[in-house]
Amino acid sequence: MASSSANLWVLLGLGLAGILIMAKKLTRAVKEDFGAFIERLQLLPPPQPAPPKAPHPLTGLTFAVSDVFDIEGFVTGFGNPDWSRTHEPATFTSPVVAALVDGGATCTGKTVVDDMAFSLSGENKHYGAPTNPTSPARIPGGASSGAAVAVAANYVDFSLGIDTDGGVRVPAGYCGVLGFRPSYGTVSLSGVISVSGSLDTVGWFAKDPSLLRRVGHVLLQVPYTTQRNPRSFVISDDLFHLSKFPSSWLTQAVIKSIEKLYGRQVLRHENIGDYLALKIPSLKSFHVKQSNGEGKSSPIRLLANVLQTLKRHEFRQSHCEWINSVKPTIDPVISGQMTAEVLGPVDTDIEKCQTIKGELRAAINALLKDEGILVIPTTIDPPTKLGAKEIMTEEHLIQTSTLSSLASMSGCCQVAIPLGVYDKCPVSVSLLARHGGDRFLLDTLQTMYTSLQEQVDIASKSKSSTVVTQEASAEMAKEKGNQAFKDKQWQRAIGFYSEAIKLNSSSATYYNNRAAAYLELGSYIQAEEDCTRAIDLDKKNVKAFLRRGTAREILGYYKESMEDFRYVLVLEPNNKRAAQTLDRLKKFFV
């Protein structure tokens, strides 16, 4: 009896220990408040006006603000403990925060931003990454990560963030909520810590388009005008081809919604890369060190490099003195971006940056005029997995800000719109209007939103039938790529092969074919990556080993190149190309 009683206590003890271990694991996985808040507080609105005056427009709503907005009596932390330690509490509340409180909303806290609001990942090394409610294993996006998470997790009705190079739009896309970046200069930045003065804007998040618009009416202070319908929707085909999601899946809900509401006559398609190359002559003279060949011929990617150059320069002007004086512990992404090698010839570049900004704004205004809308994906990639090494690289920063660069550099307004989930990742598209078209854009969103979601539901219900036809569609895209390759249209071939990969990522042939096109373009890093992926899928793919060996030889990876050609001879002992190349490389080493 005593023995069984002892066993019972042991079992109970093990059970309790298991519960405690599981509780700790859950605590690590999902922090309290999803890790969105850095500080809780309460700013209450004034009493309601007596009838017959109208009630405050935001009565009964709650909101949070990113930790870059001053609130009287509280230290603005800027995502860095050393900043908090070396700065005094704010002596006044940011006018935008005050306007929302005066409008009837209650502020409930400050939310996490990336270290010094500089990055776009949402991973803060000091406070951790807020948990993405839509994809908990993936990053929430930054810089305004906590503000996006607070809305996505339903802790507040709306929130404020800072958007420099995508700081509101990227986390909105990653967390599956609405995110609005207003036209540059239309919302006061007083009482907001600057990241890059000529790029910063105050942005906001919400789940409800009518609420997003109500907040806009308070902050933009634009006079009431009769709502106008868009006269044109420009679908950027080339930017949708950049996306890792199938472009047809991304655009079908938008196109069907536009046709239903406004008719087919308002739709047109545009290659934005070609348009930028034509309309922004100064872009051709802007030279940066590229990590791949593709960026050299891609105006939109080059625009992202211009954006980051300008951002780095203005960030240094604002904060370099404090960094040198305090020597704070800062994110390696910041320190890596501040080196002389990355900065380059600043004075010349900055003058070009400003010229490019002016040319881009004129180009976007000419493209859209007063009543046009540009439709693009919100981001190229789905959110990266937490802790991934590539998050720390400049390449990740450029890639993530590529599509954001259009609005950031032109100063036009943009809204990110969630379109459900594809392959367990949130999907988002964006609508852009010319500078000053903020109310027009918010009104258009209000009109389109319900129809968009209906089209997404229809697409989701028919997903099973879509999956059945994906392999056939992928083969059709591959054949189009093969024809383009034969016609020596290398970039076009890459587009078709990329579409095939989106539809069926388990085919070694698609990666191998794209690698061949990359080799023709001189994009050797991409060619090597595609060949490696093809080999992972098919260990006996001779062409993939030959092409990877060629790419590695040109890149100077001679040892690895020889290994590839040796393995070709294992698979095909009589392969003359491999034997001749291997003999040449051996002589080179001797």
Residue pairs with C-beta under 8 A, 6 or more apart in sequence:
29 131
29 136
30 131
30 136
31 128
31 130
31 131
33 150
33 153
33 155
34 130
34 131
34 133
34 149
34 150
34 153
34 155
35 112
35 127
35 128
35 129
35 130
35 131
35 146
35 149
36 64
36 111
36 112
36 130
36 145
36 146
36 147
36 149
36 150
36 153
36 155
37 64
37 109
37 110
37 111
37 112
37 146
37 150
37 155
38 67
38 77
38 109
38 110
38 111
38 112
38 127
38 146
39 67
39 74
39 77
39 109
39 110
40 108
40 109
41 71
41 74
41 107
41 108
41 109
41 110
42 106
42 107
42 108
43 71
43 93
43 97
43 101
43 106
43 107
44 101
44 106
45 56
45 58
45 59
45 101
45 102
45 103
45 104
45 105
45 106
46 56
46 101
46 102
48 55
48 56
48 59
48 104
49 55
49 56
55 104
56 102
56 103
56 104
57 103
57 104
57 214
57 217
57 218
58 100
58 103
58 104
58 105
58 214
58 215
58 218
59 104
59 105
60 104
61 104
61 105
61 106
61 157
61 158
61 211
62 105
62 106
62 107
62 108
62 156
62 157
63 100
63 105
63 106
63 107
63 108
63 156
63 157
63 158
63 159
63 160
64 107
64 108
64 109
64 110
64 111
64 146
64 147
64 150
64 155
64 156
64 159
64 160
65 71
65 94
65 97
65 107
65 109
65 110
65 111
65 147
65 159
65 160
66 110
66 111
66 112
66 113
66 117
66 143
66 144
66 146
66 147
66 159
66 160
66 161
66 162
67 76
67 77
67 78
67 79
67 110
67 111
67 112
67 113
67 146
68 76
68 78
68 79
68 113
68 117
68 162
68 192
68 193
69 76
69 94
69 96
69 97
69 110
69 160
69 191
69 192
70 76
70 90
70 92
70 93
70 94
70 97
70 191
70 192
71 90
71 93
71 94
71 97
71 107
71 110
72 89
72 90
72 91
72 92
72 93
73 89
73 90
74 89
74 90
74 110
75 84
75 87
75 88
75 89
75 90
76 87
76 90
76 193
77 83
77 84
77 110
78 84
78 113
78 116
78 117
78 193
79 112
79 113
79 114
79 115
79 116
79 117
79 124
79 126
79 127
79 143
80 115
80 116
80 126
80 328
80 329
80 330
81 126
81 329
82 326
82 328
82 329
82 330
83 116
83 322
83 328
86 322
86 326
90 191
92 191
93 101
93 191
94 188
94 190
94 191
94 192
95 188
95 190
95 191
96 160
96 187
96 188
96 191
96 192
96 202
96 219
97 107
97 160
97 191
99 218
99 219
100 107
100 160
100 215
100 218
100 219
101 107
103 218
105 157
105 158
108 155
108 156
109 150
111 130
111 144
111 145
111 146
111 147
111 149
111 150
111 159
112 124
112 127
112 130
112 145
112 146
113 124
113 142
113 143
113 144
113 145
113 146
113 147
113 161
113 162
114 120
114 121
114 122
114 123
114 124
114 142
114 143
114 145
114 331
115 124
115 125
115 126
115 330
115 331
115 333
115 334
116 195
116 315
116 319
116 330
116 331
116 334
117 142
117 143
117 144
117 162
117 164
117 167
117 193
117 195
118 143
118 195
118 315
118 331
118 333
118 334
118 337
119 142
119 143
119 331
119 333
119 334
119 397
120 141
120 142
120 143
120 165
120 166
120 167
120 170
120 397
120 400
120 401
121 129
121 139
121 141
121 142
121 333
121 384
121 391
121 396
121 400
122 129
122 130
122 132
122 139
122 140
122 141
122 142
122 143
122 145
122 148
122 171
122 174
123 129
123 139
123 142
123 386
123 387
123 391
124 142
124 145
124 331
125 331
126 329
129 139
129 140
129 145
129 386
130 140
130 145
130 146
130 149
131 140
131 149
132 138
132 139
132 140
132 141
132 149
132 152
132 174
132 175
132 383
133 149
133 152
133 153
133 175
133 176
134 152
134 174
134 175
134 176
134 421
134 426
135 174
135 382
135 383
135 424
135 425
135 426
137 385
137 386
138 174
138 382
138 383
138 384
138 385
138 386
138 425
139 145
139 174
139 383
139 384
139 385
139 386
139 391
140 148
140 149
140 171
140 174
140 175
140 383
141 148
141 170
141 171
141 172
141 173
141 174
141 175
141 383
142 167
142 170
142 171
143 161
143 162
143 164
143 167
143 195
144 159
144 160
144 161
144 162
144 163
144 167
144 168
144 171
144 203
144 205
145 171
147 159
147 160
147 161
147 168
147 171
147 205
148 159
148 161
148 168
148 171
148 172
148 174
148 175
148 177
148 179
148 205
149 171
149 175
150 156
150 159
151 157
151 158
151 159
151 175
151 177
151 205
151 206
151 207
152 175
152 176
152 177
152 207
157 206
157 208
157 211
158 204
158 205
158 206
158 211
158 212
158 215
159 204
159 205
159 206
160 202
160 203
160 204
161 167
161 168
161 171
161 179
161 202
161 203
161 204
161 205
162 168
162 192
162 193
162 195
162 200
162 201
162 202
162 203
163 169
163 179
163 181
163 200
163 201
163 202
163 203
163 408
164 195
164 196
164 199
164 200
164 201
164 311
164 408
165 196
165 199
165 307
165 308
165 311
165 401
165 404
165 405
165 408
166 379
166 400
166 401
166 403
166 404
166 408
167 195
167 203
168 179
168 180
168 181
168 203
168 204
168 205
168 416
169 179
169 181
169 203
169 378
169 379
169 404
169 407
169 414
169 416
169 430
170 378
170 379
170 400
170 401
170 404
171 179
171 205
172 178
172 179
172 205
172 378
172 416
172 418
172 428
173 179
173 378
173 379
173 416
173 418
173 426
173 428
173 430
174 379
174 382
174 383
174 426
174 428
175 426
176 418
176 421
176 426
176 428
177 205
177 206
177 207
177 418
178 205
178 206
178 207
178 208
178 209
178 212
178 415
178 416
178 417
178 418
178 445
179 203
179 204
179 205
179 415
179 416
180 203
180 204
180 205
180 212
180 216
180 413
180 414
180 415
180 416
180 442
181 201
181 203
181 407
181 408
181 413
181 414
181 415
182 201
182 202
182 203
182 216
182 219
182 220
182 413
182 438
183 201
183 411
183 412
183 413
183 435
183 436
183 437
183 438
184 198
184 199
184 201
184 411
184 435
185 411
186 220
186 413
186 436
186 438
187 201
187 202
187 219
187 220
188 202
189 200
189 201
189 202
192 200
192 202
194 200
194 314
194 318
195 311
195 314
195 315
195 318
196 310
196 311
196 314
196 315
196 318
197 314
197 318
198 310
198 314
198 354
198 357
199 307
199 310
199 311
199 314
199 408
199 409
202 219
204 212
204 215
204 216
204 219
206 212
206 215
209 442
209 445
209 446
209 449
210 446
212 415
212 442
212 445
213 442
213 443
213 445
213 446
216 438
216 439
216 442
217 439
220 438
220 439
222 438
222 439
225 439
227 443
227 447
228 370
228 371
228 440
228 443
229 262
229 371
229 444
229 447
230 262
230 266
230 371
230 372
230 373
230 440
230 444
231 266
231 369
231 371
231 372
232 266
232 267
232 268
232 368
232 369
232 371
232 372
232 373
233 258
233 262
233 266
233 267
233 268
233 372
233 373
233 375
234 268
234 269
234 270
234 367
234 368
234 372
234 373
234 374
234 375
235 251
235 254
235 255
235 267
235 268
235 269
235 270
235 375
236 269
236 270
236 271
236 272
236 374
236 375
236 376
237 247
237 269
237 270
237 271
238 271
238 272
238 273
238 274
238 300
238 495
239 272
239 273
239 300
239 376
239 377
239 403
240 247
240 250
240 251
240 376
240 377
241 247
241 495
241 498
241 499
242 300
242 377
242 380
242 402
242 403
243 250
243 377
243 379
243 380
243 502
244 380
244 381
244 382
244 502
245 377
245 382
245 422
245 423
245 427
245 502
246 470
246 499
246 502
246 503
247 499
247 502
248 473
249 422
249 427
249 459
249 466
250 377
250 419
250 427
250 429
251 375
251 429
252 455
252 459
253 419
253 452
253 455
253 456
253 458
253 459
254 375
254 419
254 429
254 452
254 455
255 267
256 455
257 448
257 451
257 452
257 454
257 455
258 266
258 267
258 448
259 267
260 451
261 447
261 448
261 451
270 367
272 300
272 374
272 376
272 406
273 298
273 299
273 300
274 299
275 363
275 367
276 283
276 299
276 300
276 303
276 360
276 363
277 283
277 284
277 299
279 359
279 360
279 362
279 363
279 366
280 299
280 303
280 356
280 359
280 360
280 363
281 359
282 352
282 355
282 356
282 359
283 299
283 302
283 303
283 306
283 356
283 359
285 352
286 302
286 305
286 306
286 349
286 352
286 353
286 356
288 302
288 305
288 309
288 344
289 344
290 296
290 305
291 394
291 395
291 525
292 523
292 525
292 526
293 518
293 521
293 522
293 523
293 524
293 525
293 526
294 301
294 518
294 521
294 523
294 526
295 301
295 302
295 305
295 398
296 302
297 491
297 521
300 402
300 403
300 405
300 406
301 398
301 402
303 356
303 360
303 402
303 405
303 406
303 409
304 398
304 399
304 401
304 402
304 404
304 405
305 398
306 352
306 353
306 356
306 405
306 409
307 401
307 404
307 405
307 408
307 409
308 337
308 394
308 397
308 398
308 401
309 343
309 344
309 349
309 350
309 353
310 350
310 353
310 354
310 357
310 409
312 337
312 338
312 342
312 343
313 343
313 346
313 349
313 350
313 353
316 338
316 343
320 338
322 328
323 330
323 338
332 392
333 391
333 392
333 397
336 342
336 392
336 394
337 394
337 397
342 394
356 409
357 409
357 410
357 411
360 406
360 409
360 410
361 410
361 411
361 412
361 435
363 410
364 374
364 406
364 410
364 412
364 432
364 434
364 435
365 412
365 434
365 435
367 374
368 374
368 412
368 432
368 433
368 434
368 437
369 434
370 434
370 437
370 440
371 440
372 433
372 434
373 431
373 432
373 433
373 441
373 444
374 406
374 431
374 432
374 433
375 429
375 430
375 431
375 432
376 403
376 406
376 429
376 430
376 432
377 403
377 428
377 429
377 430
378 403
378 416
378 417
378 428
378 429
378 430
379 400
379 403
379 404
379 428
380 399
380 400
380 402
380 403
381 399
381 400
382 423
382 425
382 426
383 425
383 426
384 390
384 391
384 396
390 396
401 408
403 430
406 412
406 414
406 432
407 413
407 414
407 432
410 435
411 435
412 432
412 433
412 434
412 435
412 437
413 432
413 433
413 435
413 436
413 437
413 438
413 441
414 430
414 431
414 432
414 433
414 441
415 430
415 431
415 441
415 442
415 445
416 428
416 429
416 430
417 428
417 429
417 430
417 431
417 445
417 449
417 452
418 426
418 427
418 428
419 427
419 428
419 429
419 452
419 456
420 426
420 427
420 456
420 459
420 460
421 427
431 441
431 444
431 445
432 441
433 440
433 441
433 444
459 466
470 503
470 504
471 503
471 504
473 503
474 499
474 500
474 501
474 503
474 504
474 507
474 510
475 500
477 496
477 497
477 499
477 500
477 503
478 496
478 497
478 500
478 507
478 509
478 510
478 513
480 496
481 493
481 494
481 495
481 496
481 497
481 500
481 513
481 514
481 517
482 493
482 513
484 490
484 492
484 493
484 496
485 493
485 513
485 516
485 517
488 520
490 517
490 520
490 521
491 517
491 521
493 513
493 514
493 517
494 514
494 517
494 518
494 521
497 510
497 513
497 514
497 517
498 514
500 507
500 510
501 507
501 510
501 511
501 514
504 510
506 537
507 537
508 533
508 534
508 535
508 537
508 538
508 541
508 544
509 534
511 530
511 531
511 533
511 534
511 537
511 544
512 530
512 531
512 534
512 541
512 543
512 544
512 547
514 530
515 526
515 527
515 528
515 530
515 531
515 534
515 544
515 547
515 548
515 551
516 527
516 543
516 547
518 524
518 526
518 527
518 530
519 527
519 547
519 550
519 551
524 551
524 554
524 555
525 551
525 555
527 547
527 548
527 550
527 551
528 548
528 551
528 552
528 555
531 544
531 545
531 547
531 548
531 551
532 548
534 541
534 544
535 541
535 544
535 545
535 548
538 544
540 571
542 568
542 571
542 572
542 575
545 564
545 565
545 567
545 568
545 571
546 564
546 565
546 568
546 575
546 577
546 578
548 564
549 561
549 562
549 564
549 565
549 568
549 578
549 581
550 561
550 581
552 558
552 560
552 561
552 564
553 561
553 581
553 585
558 585
558 588
558 589
561 585
562 582
562 585
562 586
565 578
565 579
565 581
565 582
565 585
566 578
566 582
568 575
568 578
569 575
569 578
569 579
569 582
572 578
